Amino acid sequence: FVGLSGPYNIDHHFDYEAARGVEEISPLKPVNGFSRTEFLRNSPAWKLQQALNDISEMNIDNNKNNNNSCVQDFFPRRMLLIHGIEDDTVPFTATSEAGRVLRSCGVVNVQEAYVPQTGHQDAVVHLMLGGRVQDIVVQWLLQTDRVFSIESKNDTPTILLR
């Protein structure tokens, strides 16, 4: 999973937009339901909290002692959160908060990358057309922990991920 310059907590980001006076012209409010309750419901941070509550209940039902024992099973094996330092649309602190929250919940393989001299739109352009963001993502993808092997059954090669 690669997260790019995301407002991972919609409620917090709405406050950021309100402080800048752009909350009424931003698409954030209509896309996320016009109310604080809907902002929370659509927020990745809130969804994570709900998932953790569900996992905790499952662990209690299964008599497990460690509530974070299966948190990692519900997330991609590797996560990269990337953000431009000069982003004035979504502050890069949104990414650092998301990384901190994920790690505090037991998700261990989360990496963060902060790109200097890069704004919100720049990050997308760099990813799609080439630039620092694309370079970081490609390097991260190449640092895979998966082992590939090719087996042949009925003369059909099959690539296995282990």
MISE-559173 format. One line per 10 residues: number of its first residue (from 0); their letters; for each residue x, y, z of C-alpha. Coordinates in nm, 2 decimals, decimal comma, padded with zeros to 4 digits, m for minus. Layout:
# residues N
NUM	A	X/Y/Z  ... $
//
This chain:
# residues 162
0	FVGLSGPYNI	00,00/00,00/00,00  00,12/00,35/m00,09  m00,06/00,64/00,07  00,01/00,97/m00,11  m00,04/01,31/00,07  m00,36/01,19/00,23  m00,59/01,36/00,49  m00,62/01,04/00,70  m00,83/01,21/00,96  m01,12/01,39/00,79 $
10	DHHFDYEAAR	m01,24/01,56/01,10  m00,90/01,71/01,17  m00,85/01,81/00,81  m01,19/01,99/00,81  m01,06/02,20/01,11  m00,74/02,27/00,91  m00,95/02,39/00,61  m01,18/02,60/00,84  m00,88/02,77/00,99  m00,77/02,87/00,63 $
20	GVEEISPLKP	m01,13/02,98/00,54  m01,17/02,73/00,26  m01,40/02,48/00,42  m01,70/02,59/00,21  m01,53/02,58/m00,13  m01,34/02,26/m00,06  m01,48/01,93/m00,19  m01,39/01,77/00,14  m01,72/01,86/00,31  m01,97/01,75/00,04 $
30	VNGFSRTEFL	m01,77/01,43/m00,04  m01,77/01,33/00,33  m02,13/01,40/00,42  m02,16/01,76/00,55  m02,14/01,67/00,92  m01,89/01,58/01,19  m02,05/01,25/01,24  m02,01/01,17/00,86  m01,66/01,31/00,86  m01,57/01,05/01,13 $
40	RNSPAWKLQQ	m01,75/00,77/00,95  m01,55/00,84/00,63  m01,22/00,90/00,81  m00,95/00,63/00,77  m00,85/00,70/01,13  m01,20/00,63/01,26  m01,22/00,32/01,04  m00,90/00,20/01,19  m01,03/00,25/01,54  m01,35/00,06/01,45 $
50	ALNDISEMNI	m01,14/m00,23/01,31  m00,93/m00,24/01,63  m01,25/m00,26/01,84  m01,37/m00,55/01,62  m01,04/m00,72/01,65  m01,04/m00,67/02,03  m01,38/m00,82/02,05  m01,27/m01,12/01,84  m00,97/m01,17/02,07  m01,19/m01,16/02,38 $
60	DNNKNNNNSC	m01,43/m01,41/02,22  m01,13/m01,63/02,13  m00,98/m01,59/02,48  m00,66/m01,44/02,35  m00,45/m01,22/02,58  m00,29/m00,99/02,33  m00,55/m00,76/02,16  m00,30/m00,66/01,89  m00,21/m01,02/01,81  m00,39/m01,02/01,47 $
70	VQDFFPRRML	m00,40/m00,65/01,38  m00,12/m00,69/01,12  m00,33/m00,96/00,95  m00,59/m00,69/00,85  m00,34/m00,46/00,68  m00,11/m00,49/00,38  00,22/m00,65/00,46  00,40/m00,33/00,38  00,29/00,03/00,38  00,45/00,35/00,26 $
80	LIHGIEDDTV	00,31/00,69/00,35  00,46/00,96/00,14  00,41/01,34/00,16  00,56/01,66/00,03  00,70/01,89/00,30  00,57/02,20/00,11  00,21/02,07/00,09  m00,03/02,35/00,18  m00,34/02,16/00,09  m00,29/01,87/00,34 $
90	PFTATSEAGR	m00,01/01,93/00,59  00,26/01,67/00,60  00,18/01,62/00,97  m00,13/01,43/00,86  00,10/01,16/00,73  00,32/01,15/01,04  00,00/01,12/01,26  m00,13/00,84/01,05  00,21/00,65/01,07  00,22/00,70/01,45 $
100	VLRSCGVVNV	m00,14/00,58/01,49  m00,08/00,27/01,27  00,24/00,18/01,46  00,07/00,23/01,80  m00,20/m00,01/01,70  00,04/m00,29/01,62  00,10/m00,23/01,24  00,47/m00,28/01,23  00,57/m00,24/00,87  00,48/00,12/00,81 $
110	QEAYVPQTGH	00,74/00,35/00,65  00,71/00,73/00,60  00,88/00,94/00,34  00,88/01,32/00,34  00,98/01,49/00,01  01,14/01,84/00,04  01,04/02,12/m00,19  00,72/01,92/m00,29  00,36/02,04/m00,27  00,03/01,86/m00,28 $
120	QDAVVHLMLG	m00,01/01,86/m00,66  00,36/01,82/m00,72  00,35/01,48/m00,54  00,09/01,34/m00,78  00,27/01,48/m01,09  00,61/01,34/m00,97  00,45/01,00/m00,91  00,28/00,99/m01,25  00,53/01,16/m01,48  00,86/01,10/m01,30 $
130	GRVQDIVVQW	01,04/01,28/m01,02  01,14/01,24/m00,66  00,81/01,08/m00,55  00,82/00,82/m00,82  01,19/00,75/m00,74  01,10/00,69/m00,37  00,81/00,47/m00,45  01,00/00,26/m00,70  01,29/00,22/m00,46  01,04/00,11/m00,19 $
140	LLQTDRVFSI	00,88/m00,14/m00,42  01,22/m00,29/m00,51  01,29/m00,35/m00,14  01,04/m00,63/m00,13  01,05/m00,90/00,13  00,86/m01,14/m00,09  01,03/m01,45/m00,24  00,93/m01,53/m00,60  00,96/m01,87/m00,75  00,85/m02,01/m01,08 $
150	ESKNDTPTIL	00,70/m02,36/m01,10  00,58/m02,54/m01,40  00,26/m02,75/m01,40  00,13/m02,90/m01,73  00,39/m02,69/m01,92  00,23/m02,37/m01,77  00,47/m02,15/m01,57  00,32/m02,03/m01,25  00,47/m01,75/m01,04  00,43/m01,81/m00,67 $
160	LR	00,46/m01,55/m00,40  00,58/m01,67/m00,06 $
//
